[in-house]
Amino acid sequence: MLFGMVSGGLGVYVYQTGWEQSLDNFKRFVEGAPTPVRHNPSTGGRVVEATPMDLRPLHEQDPRWEKAIAQGEEGVALFEKAVQEQYNGHGDPFVFRSRMVEAKEMMEHALSDLEAMKEEYANNQTATVEIEKKIRRYSGSLEEYGPKARLR
């Protein structure tokens, strides 16, 4: 019954629009709508649109870079927050220790990504210098952070 209804509807469509027009409409439906081509009104030529380029250095285009920087900076911020709360306020040693452990884990994850990138981009001097800067920033040990730690 469903097949009969579909066939009947298709037959009425073909009868009303004509055989050739129905085939053209079917071809356009299957192929999809063509993308319109823009033309320059003064010359009549086709307008070519530029695609945006990523002009950052190659190592900064690596997805590990952004992830490592985000984790490392979050770890440093957590270190600084824990130190400030512990030594400039009413510090809780248990909260301090848990924050320090969490911050250390964040920075260790960042350092592992940066070390892998350093090996991968070893023959790119600019990338190596930038990666080493971040490694030095995040490789500070827990002992370096204390009551006399230099905070931003």
C-alpha positions, -999 to +999 in steps of 0.1 A: +000+000+000+028+024+009+046+015-024+014+023-043+010+057-026+047+067-033+043+055-069+011+075-073+026+106-059+057+103-081+035+097-112+014+129-105+047+149-100+060+136-134+027+142-151+025+179-138+062+189-144+070+168-175+094+139-180+126+160-189+120+185-161+115+157-136+148+141-146+167+174-143+151+181-109+161+146-097+197+150-109+200+184-091+185+168-060+210+139-060+240+160-069+232+187-044+231+225-049+261+238-067+281+264-048+275+298-062+305+315-078+311+351-070+322+374-097+339+408-094+315+434-107+342+456-123+361+429-142+336+401-143+363+376-131+359+351-104+365+363-068+390+341-050+387+342-012+418+337+009+418+311+036+431+321+070+466+307+077+480+298+111+512+318+113+523+306+147+556+288+149+554+250+142+558+239+178+529+262+189+506+246+164+511+213+181+481+205+203+504+193+231+518+228+234+486+245+244+477+216+267+511+216+284+511+254+289+476+254+303+485+226+328+518+241+337+504+276+343+475+261+363+501+242+384+522+273+390+491+293+400+480+265+424+515+265+439+514+302+445+479+301+459+488+274+483+519+292+495+500+325+499+473+308+519+497+288+540+521+315+550+502+348+547+469+336+563+456+309+585+471+280+567+458+244+569+486+220+564+464+193+550+449+216+523+484+229+517+498+195+511+470+183+488+473+215+467+510+210+464+506+174+453+479+184+428+501+212+414+531+189+412+511+164+392+499+191+368+534+204+362+547+168+357+521+162+330+531+194+314+568+186+316+563+151+300+545+167+271+572+194+267+600+168+269+584+148+241+580+179+220+616+189+227+628+155+213+605+159+183+615+194+174+652+189+182+664+203+149+643+235+151+664+259+172+635+284+179+612+256+191+639+241+213+646+275+230+609+282+236+603+247+249+633+248+272+620+281+287+588+265+296+606+234+309+627+256+332+596+274+344+577+243+353+606+221+366+609+240+399+608+215+428+585+218+458+614+228+480+618+261+460+584+272+471+583+283+507+576+313+529+602+334+510+591+323+476+590+351+450+554+354+439+541+375+411 
